[in-house]
Amino acid sequence: MAELKTKKTKASVKEFIQSIPDEGRRKDSLTVLKLMESITGSKASIWGTRIVGFGDYHYVSGSGREGDWFLLGFAPRNQEFTIYTMGGLEPNRDLLDKLGKFKARGSCLYIRKLEDVNLKILEQLLVRTVKALKNKK
């Protein structure tokens, strides 16, 4: 089975966020950093070169594939801010309907700017996601 290419690194989260050229994206990153640290109770780590992840999660997919990933994460990309959740978004349809302006695929939310979404609803969605993952163990 192929090994995941994206792994936790020892790179500095602070330096990564400070290197984001767009001030708005940098500010959004700091907001999400604090939110996800609070929800997971974990310090952030850089995964690969551009993903900030929180916590550790060992998964086994329906096909039997296993791997280690994070509970929650984000990537401040140029076009969209990507928020990674494990376990999919569909169980949270009620919250997604109230979230605001975003796109979703699989377990990822794609947001242009944080001001496009309701942060309280986003927080509820992320808290639910982490609780569901911790209850699986």
C-alpha positions as CSV (number, residue, x, y, z in Angstrom):
1,M,0.0,0.0,0.0
2,A,1.3,3.5,-0.9
3,E,2.6,5.6,2.0
4,L,1.1,9.0,2.5
5,K,3.4,11.8,1.2
6,T,2.1,14.4,3.6
7,K,3.5,13.9,7.1
8,K,4.0,15.9,10.2
9,T,7.2,18.0,10.2
10,K,9.2,20.0,12.7
11,A,8.8,23.2,10.7
12,S,7.7,26.3,12.7
13,V,4.0,27.1,12.6
14,K,4.8,30.7,13.7
15,E,7.3,31.2,10.8
16,F,4.9,29.6,8.3
17,I,2.1,32.0,9.2
18,Q,4.4,35.0,9.3
19,S,5.5,34.1,5.8
20,I,2.0,34.3,4.3
21,P,2.2,37.3,2.0
22,D,-1.5,38.4,2.1
23,E,-2.3,40.2,5.4
24,G,-5.9,39.1,5.4
25,R,-5.0,35.5,4.9
26,R,-2.4,35.8,7.7
27,K,-5.0,37.3,10.0
28,D,-7.5,34.5,9.2
29,S,-4.8,31.9,9.8
30,L,-4.1,33.3,13.3
31,T,-7.9,33.2,14.1
32,V,-8.2,29.6,12.9
33,L,-5.0,28.6,14.7
34,K,-6.4,29.8,18.0
35,L,-9.8,28.2,17.4
36,M,-8.4,24.8,16.4
37,E,-5.9,24.8,19.3
38,S,-8.7,25.5,21.7
39,I,-11.0,22.8,20.3
40,T,-8.4,20.0,20.0
41,G,-6.4,20.9,23.0
42,S,-3.3,20.3,20.8
43,K,-0.5,22.5,19.6
44,A,-0.3,23.1,15.8
45,S,2.2,21.3,13.6
46,I,3.1,21.8,9.9
47,W,2.2,18.8,7.8
48,G,4.0,18.6,4.5
49,T,4.9,22.2,3.4
50,R,1.6,24.1,3.7
51,I,-0.9,22.5,6.0
52,V,-1.3,23.3,9.7
53,G,-2.7,20.3,11.6
54,F,-3.8,19.8,15.2
55,G,-3.8,16.5,17.1
56,D,-3.2,13.0,15.9
57,Y,-5.6,10.6,14.4
58,H,-5.0,7.0,13.2
59,Y,-7.6,6.0,10.6
60,V,-8.6,2.9,8.8
61,S,-10.7,3.6,5.7
62,G,-13.5,1.3,4.3
63,S,-11.0,-0.1,1.8
64,G,-8.6,-1.1,4.7
65,R,-6.1,1.7,4.0
66,E,-4.5,3.0,7.3
67,G,-2.7,6.1,8.1
68,D,-1.9,8.8,10.5
69,W,-3.4,12.3,10.1
70,F,-4.6,15.2,12.2
71,L,-8.0,15.8,13.8
72,L,-8.4,19.2,12.3
73,G,-6.3,21.3,10.0
74,F,-6.1,24.2,7.6
75,A,-4.2,25.5,4.6
76,P,-4.1,29.2,3.7
77,R,-4.0,28.8,0.0
78,N,-3.9,31.7,-2.4
79,Q,-7.5,31.3,-3.8
80,E,-9.3,29.7,-0.9
81,F,-8.7,28.9,2.8
82,T,-9.0,25.1,3.1
83,I,-10.3,23.6,6.4
84,Y,-9.7,19.9,6.8
85,T,-11.9,17.7,9.0
86,M,-11.8,14.0,9.4
87,G,-15.0,12.0,9.1
88,G,-16.8,14.0,6.5
89,L,-19.1,17.0,6.6
90,E,-22.4,15.4,5.7
91,P,-23.3,14.5,9.4
92,N,-23.2,18.2,10.0
93,R,-25.7,19.3,7.3
94,D,-27.7,21.3,9.8
95,L,-24.7,23.5,10.6
96,L,-23.5,23.7,7.0
97,D,-26.8,25.2,6.1
98,K,-26.2,28.1,8.6
99,L,-22.4,28.5,7.9
100,G,-22.4,31.0,5.2
101,K,-20.5,31.2,1.9
102,F,-18.3,28.1,1.2
103,K,-17.7,25.1,-1.0
104,A,-17.3,21.6,0.3
105,R,-15.8,18.4,-1.0
106,G,-15.4,15.3,1.1
107,S,-14.1,16.4,4.4
108,C,-12.9,19.8,3.3
109,L,-14.4,23.3,3.5
110,Y,-13.2,25.9,1.0
111,I,-13.7,29.5,2.2
112,R,-12.6,32.6,0.4
113,K,-12.3,34.7,3.6
114,L,-13.3,34.0,7.1
115,E,-15.7,36.9,7.1
116,D,-17.8,34.9,4.6
117,V,-18.8,32.4,7.3
118,N,-20.3,32.5,10.7
119,L,-17.4,31.8,13.1
120,K,-19.7,30.5,15.9
121,I,-21.2,28.0,13.5
122,L,-17.8,27.0,12.2
123,E,-16.7,26.4,15.8
124,Q,-19.7,24.3,16.5
125,L,-19.0,22.2,13.4
126,L,-15.4,21.7,14.4
127,V,-16.3,20.8,18.0
128,R,-18.8,18.2,16.7
129,T,-16.2,16.7,14.3
130,V,-13.6,16.3,17.0
131,K,-16.1,14.8,19.5
132,A,-17.2,12.3,16.9
133,L,-13.6,11.3,16.1
134,K,-12.7,10.9,19.8
135,N,-15.9,8.7,20.3
136,K,-14.7,6.4,17.6
137,K,-11.6,5.4,19.5
